């Protein structure tokens, strides 16, 4: 992770956006810990985001699917990766 956002601050920002069901806020949160050499968040941040979203929507598969689709369709590389992983999970359900 770069120096812009610490992990605790990222988790807070992401969790707040998730609680508000703000996909834009989640995408903004994913943008903040992007690494400078590839422009995406590190794998641990992506895994945390996927697990957090999956747990949040575990009893709402339709909401999970719509959130995943919106993230996948975004222009943010990290959100696209997270969205693709979530869509794969939706397909398995």
PANU-697951 format. One record per residue: residue number from 1; x, y, z of N, C-alpha, C in turn. Coordinates in steps of 0.02 Angstrom, whole numbers, m for minus. Layout:
N
<k NUM npx X npy Y npz Z capx X capy Y capz Z cpx X cpy Y cpz Z>
...
This chain:
93
<k 1 npx 42 npy m60 npz 0 capx 0 capy 0 capz 0 cpx 43 cpy 62 cpz 0>
<k 2 npx 18 npy 114 npz m29 capx 56 capy 175 capz m29 cpx 43 cpy 214 cpz 35>
<k 3 npx 70 npy 274 npz 38 capx 66 capy 314 capz 99 cpx 1 cpy 354 cpz 105>
<k 4 npx m42 npy 352 npz 54 capx m101 capy 394 capz 55 cpx m151 cpy 375 cpz 109>
<k 5 npx m164 npy 311 npz 117 capx m215 capy 288 capz 163 cpx m190 cpy 227 cpz 201>
<k 6 npx m195 npy 228 npz 267 capx m178 capy 170 capz 307 cpx m233 cpy 119 cpz 303>
<k 7 npx m217 npy 57 npz 322 capx m266 capy 3 capz 317 cpx m327 cpy 15 cpz 360>
<k 8 npx m319 npy 42 npz 420 capx m377 capy 55 capz 463 cpx m422 cpy 108 cpz 433>
<k 9 npx m392 npy 160 npz 405 capx m432 capy 213 capz 374 cpx m468 cpy 186 cpz 312>
<k 10 npx m433 npy 144 npz 273 capx m465 capy 114 capz 214 cpx m524 cpy 71 cpz 235>
<k 11 npx m515 npy 29 npz 286 capx m569 capy m15 capz 309 cpx m629 cpy 25 cpz 332>
<k 12 npx m617 npy 80 npz 367 capx m672 capy 122 capz 391 cpx m709 cpy 154 cpz 333>
<k 13 npx m671 npy 182 npz 287 capx m701 capy 214 capz 228 cpx m741 cpy 163 cpz 187>
<k 14 npx m713 npy 104 npz 177 capx m747 capy 53 capz 138 cpx m810 cpy 28 cpz 173>
<k 15 npx m804 npy 15 npz 239 capx m861 capy m10 capz 278 cpx m918 cpy 41 cpz 280>
<k 16 npx m901 npy 104 npz 287 capx m953 capy 156 capz 287 cpx m990 cpy 157 cpz 220>
<k 17 npx m953 npy 153 npz 166 capx m984 capy 154 capz 99 cpx m1028 cpy 92 cpz 90>
<k 18 npx m1004 npy 35 npz 114 capx m1042 capy m27 capz 108 cpx m1107 cpy m24 cpz 148>
<k 19 npx m1102 npy 2 npz 208 capx m1162 capy 9 capz 251 cpx m1213 cpy 54 cpz 217>
<k 20 npx m1190 npy 105 npz 183 capx m1235 capy 151 capz 147 cpx m1254 cpy 124 cpz 79>
<k 21 npx m1227 npy 66 npz 61 capx m1238 capy 35 capz m5 cpx m1219 cpy 82 cpz m61>
<k 22 npx m1164 npy 118 npz m50 capx m1138 capy 165 capz m99 cpx m1082 cpy 132 cpz m138>
<k 23 npx m1098 npy 108 npz m198 capx m1046 capy 76 capz m239 cpx m993 cpy 128 cpz m258>
<k 24 npx m1014 npy 189 npz m271 capx m966 capy 241 capz m287 cpx m918 cpy 252 cpz m228>
<k 25 npx m944 npy 251 npz m168 capx m902 capy 258 capz m108 cpx m854 cpy 200 cpz m100>
<k 26 npx m878 npy 139 npz m115 capx m834 capy 81 capz m111 cpx m778 cpy 86 cpz m163>
<k 27 npx m796 npy 108 npz m223 capx m746 capy 116 capz m276 cpx m695 cpy 169 cpz m256>
<k 28 npx m719 npy 225 npz m229 capx m673 capy 277 capz m205 cpx m626 cpy 250 cpz m152>
<k 29 npx m652 npy 209 npz m107 capx m611 capy 179 capz m55 cpx m558 cpy 132 cpz m85>
<k 30 npx m577 npy 94 npz m135 capx m530 capy 49 capz m168 cpx m477 cpy 87 cpz m206>
<k 31 npx m493 npy 147 npz m228 capx m446 capy 187 capz m265 cpx m390 cpy 214 cpz m220>
<k 32 npx m406 npy 228 npz m158 capx m358 capy 260 capz m114 cpx m296 cpy 218 cpz m98>
<k 33 npx m301 npy 151 npz m89 capx m240 capy 114 capz m75 cpx m205 cpy 86 cpz m137>
<k 34 npx m220 npy 114 npz m196 capx m190 capy 88 capz m258 cpx m114 cpy 94 cpz m256>
<k 35 npx m81 npy 43 npz m280 capx m8 capy 45 capz m283 cpx 13 cpy 87 cpz m342>
<k 36 npx 71 npy 117 npz m336 capx 94 capy 162 capz m389 cpx 117 cpy 126 cpz m452>
<k 37 npx 142 npy 64 npz m446 capx 170 capy 32 capz m506 cpx 117 cpy 0 cpz m551>
<k 38 npx 61 npy m19 npz m525 capx 9 capy m49 capz m568 cpx m57 cpy m13 cpz m565>
<k 39 npx m66 npy 32 npz m519 capx m127 capy 71 capz m515 cpx m186 cpy 35 cpz m485>
<k 40 npx m175 npy m23 npz m454 capx m229 capy m58 capz m421 cpx m210 cpy m71 cpz m348>
<k 41 npx m259 npy m84 npz m307 capx m245 capy m100 capz m237 cpx m210 cpy m168 cpz m233>
<k 42 npx m174 npy m178 npz m179 capx m140 capy m242 capz m172 cpx m190 cpy m299 cpz m162>
<k 43 npx m166 npy m359 npz m171 capx m211 capy m418 capz m170 cpx m246 cpy m425 cpz m103>
<k 44 npx m214 npy m408 npz m48 capx m245 capy m414 capz 18 cpx m305 cpy m368 cpz 24>
<k 45 npx m298 npy m307 npz m1 capx m354 capy m259 capz 1 cpx m412 cpy m286 cpz m41>
<k 46 npx m396 npy m313 npz m100 capx m449 capy m341 capz m142 cpx m484 cpy m399 cpz m108>
<k 47 npx m445 npy m445 npz m78 capx m475 capy m502 capz m43 cpx m519 cpy m479 cpz 15>
<k 48 npx m495 npy m429 npz 52 capx m535 capy m402 capz 108 cpx m600 cpy m372 cpz 82>
<k 49 npx m596 npy m335 npz 28 capx m656 capy m304 capz m1 cpx m706 cpy m358 cpz m22>
<k 50 npx m682 npy m410 npz m56 capx m726 capy m463 capz m80 cpx m760 cpy m498 cpz m21>
<k 51 npx m721 npy m516 npz 30 capx m750 capy m551 capz 88 cpx m799 cpy m507 cpz 125>
<k 52 npx m783 npy m443 npz 132 capx m827 capy m396 capz 167 cpx m893 cpy m388 cpz 130>
<k 53 npx m890 npy m379 npz 65 capx m951 capy m372 capz 25 cpx m992 cpy m436 cpz 26>
<k 54 npx m958 npy m492 npz 19 capx m992 capy m557 capz 19 cpx m1029 cpy m568 cpz 85>
<k 55 npx m997 npy m553 npz 141 capx m1030 capy m561 capz 207 cpx m1088 cpy m513 cpz 214>
<k 56 npx m1079 npy m451 npz 191 capx m1131 capy m401 capz 199 cpx m1195 cpy m421 cpz 162>
<k 57 npx m1187 npy m450 npz 104 capx m1245 capy m467 capz 62 cpx m1262 cpy m542 cpz 63>
<k 58 npx m1237 npy m580 npz 113 capx m1247 capy m652 capz 111 cpx m1320 cpy m674 cpz 109>
<k 59 npx m1365 npy m634 npz 137 capx m1436 capy m652 capz 135 cpx m1474 cpy m614 cpz 80>
<k 60 npx m1437 npy m578 npz 38 capx m1467 capy m539 capz m16 cpx m1429 cpy m552 cpz m81>
<k 61 npx m1437 npy m610 npz m111 capx m1399 capy m626 capz m172 cpx m1412 cpy m578 cpz m230>
<k 62 npx m1472 npy m551 npz m236 capx m1486 capy m504 capz m290 cpx m1447 cpy m439 cpz m281>
<k 63 npx m1444 npy m416 npz m219 capx m1406 capy m354 capz m204 cpx m1332 cpy m366 cpz m215>
<k 64 npx m1308 npy m425 npz m197 capx m1237 capy m442 capz m209 cpx m1223 cpy m440 cpz m283>
<k 65 npx m1266 npy m471 npz m323 capx m1256 capy m473 capz m395 cpx m1255 cpy m402 cpz m424>
<k 66 npx m1303 npy m360 npz m405 capx m1306 capy m292 capz m432 cpx m1245 cpy m251 cpz m412>
<k 67 npx m1222 npy m260 npz m351 capx m1163 capy m224 capz m327 cpx m1102 cpy m248 cpz m367>
<k 68 npx m1095 npy m313 npz m375 capx m1039 capy m341 capz m413 cpx m1040 cpy m316 cpz m485>
<k 69 npx m1098 npy m315 npz m515 capx m1104 capy m293 capz m585 cpx m1085 cpy m219 cpz m592>
<k 70 npx m1108 npy m178 npz m545 capx m1091 capy m107 capz m548 cpx m1016 cpy m96 cpz m539>
<k 71 npx m986 npy m134 npz m494 capx m913 capy m128 capz m484 cpx m876 cpy m151 cpz m546>
<k 72 npx m898 npy m206 npz m575 capx m865 capy m233 capz m635 cpx m869 cpy m183 cpz m693>
<k 73 npx m924 npy m148 npz m699 capx m934 capy m101 capz m754 cpx m901 cpy m33 cpz m743>
<k 74 npx m871 npy m23 npz m684 capx m840 capy 41 capz m670 cpx m776 cpy 48 cpz m711>
<k 75 npx m748 npy 107 npz m709 capx m685 capy 118 capz m745 cpx m624 cpy 113 cpz m699>
<k 76 npx m635 npy 90 npz m638 capx m581 capy 81 capz m590 cpx m554 cpy 10 cpz m594>
<k 77 npx m490 npy 1 npz m609 capx m463 capy m67 capz m618 cpx m472 cpy m112 cpz m557>
<k 78 npx m464 npy m86 npz m498 capx m472 capy m127 capz m437 cpx m545 cpy m147 cpz m429>
<k 79 npx m591 npy m100 npz m439 capx m662 capy m115 capz m432 cpx m683 cpy m166 cpz m485>
<k 80 npx m655 npy m161 npz m545 capx m670 capy m210 capz m597 cpx m649 cpy m280 cpz m576>
<k 81 npx m589 npy m285 npz m547 capx m564 capy m350 capz m523 cpx m608 cpy m378 cpz m467>
<k 82 npx m625 npy m335 npz m420 capx m668 capy m356 capz m364 cpx m737 cpy m377 cpz m391>
<k 83 npx m764 npy m337 npz m436 capx m829 capy m353 capz m465 cpx m828 cpy m419 cpz m502>
<k 84 npx m775 npy m432 npz m539 capx m770 capy m496 capz m576 cpx m768 cpy m555 cpz m528>
<k 85 npx m731 npy m549 npz m474 capx m727 capy m602 capz m425 cpx m796 cpy m614 cpz m392>
<k 86 npx m830 npy m559 npz m377 capx m896 capy m565 capz m346 cpx m947 cpy m596 cpz m395>
<k 87 npx m942 npy m577 npz m458 capx m988 capy m607 capz m508 cpx m976 cpy m682 cpz m513>
<k 88 npx m913 npy m703 npz m509 capx m898 capy m774 capz m510 cpx m930 cpy m809 cpz m450>
<k 89 npx m927 npy m777 npz m392 capx m958 capy m805 capz m332 cpx m1034 cpy m809 cpz m340>
<k 90 npx m1063 npy m758 npz m371 capx m1136 capy m758 capz m383 cpx m1156 cpy m815 cpz m429>
<k 91 npx m1114 npy m829 npz m476 capx m1129 capy m883 capz m523 cpx m1128 cpy m951 cpz m489>
<k 92 npx m1084 npy m958 npz m439 capx m1079 capy m1021 capz m403 cpx m1140 cpy m1033 cpz m358>
<k 93 npx m1173 npy m979 npz m335 capx m1229 capy m985 capz m289 cpx m1288 cpy m1009 cpz m324>
